[in-house]
Amino acid sequence: MTIPIITFFNSRSGVGKTSLVYHLAWMYARLRKRIVAVDLDPQANLTAAFLEEDSIESLWNDRREGTTIYHCLKPLVGAGDIDEPQLLNIATDLFLLPGDVELSSFEETLSAEWPASTGDDNFHRSMRIQSAFWCVMQKAAAKVQADFVLVDVGPNLGAINRSVLIGTDHVVIPLGADLFSLLALKNLGPSLRTWRRFWEERLNNWKGSASARDYPGFELPQGRMQPAGYLRQQHGIRLERPVRANDKWVNRIPAVYREFVLEEPVGETLIPSSDPYCLGTIKHYRSLVPLGQEHRKPIFDLSTADGAIGSHAGAVRGAMQDFKQLAATIADRIGVIL
């Protein structure tokens, strides 16, 4: 039995993916779900949210097998196989598989092996490389008996993200309140369907191949990539821009999501607040965010000793309820009982 993998994905940057994964990982751990947070963005922002810079430097300089996602995959670049992931225990029920800036070098390997994974015979290695992220995440989850895996990825439609999504069960799409997020959504939906279709072709090809007979115990992800829903980012007034200008783009999200992600009829006019596919709103939380970053804490764990006094204390309580509700909504959508 495989462990569910949830990836927070958008090809547009600045929509709050990393912050979402970070805070939801902490919240699920508080709710006694055992979580592995995986940083698959070569910029390693999620790792930077969890760890001090000195710890990250030490980790990257260590270069021992399995200490980061890159060092789990590095043997595949040669003639070796995946190394066992070495997880960091961040807190009770919360584990991290650290990211690595060197991961970007794996993009070329994935791109080169993608055509080879359609071969007629002896293409075990190509399929191993394409499914490597899934394999590492399953090993990591099994190692600590995790309930599910939360994944942060970079904002692009490149070979790394294609490989990550092949191994993903559920996709959560964070969106901003602007035209660029809508355009990204229009590209994202067709990309997911194309990746899913191509992977299905490879799986069908694998089933009748000599390689499948030679490696009977070789498991592959099913490439479900099931859209779980979207999250809309709360807009703020920027350069005196009227709120109604942001509302224009936000209110078009439900129709674009249905048409380009789900390929469903648009039907009735909806706004995100009444759309069942909208999982919630990502609030700004303003000055709580830098305060949380300074103290290496989720914003809902900030205390008076951290400077969360006065109105900040009320905002901390509000953030606790917001993330608790969001965690419950996502869990319900993917069939997980809290």
Secondary structure, 3 states (H helix, E strand, C coil): CCCCEEEECCCCCCCCHHHHHHHHHHHHHHCCCCEEEEEECCCCHHHHHHCCHHHHHHHHHHCCCCCCHHHHHHHHHCCCCCCCCCCEEEECCEEEECCCHHHHHHHHHHHHHHHHCCCCCCCHHHHHHHCHHHHHHHHHHHHHCCCEEEEEECCCCCHHHHHHHHCCCEEEEEECCCHHHHHHHHHHHHHHHHHHHHHHHHHHHHHCCHHHHHCCCCCCCCCCCEEEEEEEECCCCCCCCCHHHHHHHHCCHHHHHHHHHHCCCCCCCCCHHHCCCEEEEECCCCCHHHHHHHHCCCHHHCCHHHCCCCHHHHHHHHHHHHHHHHHHHHHHHCCCCC
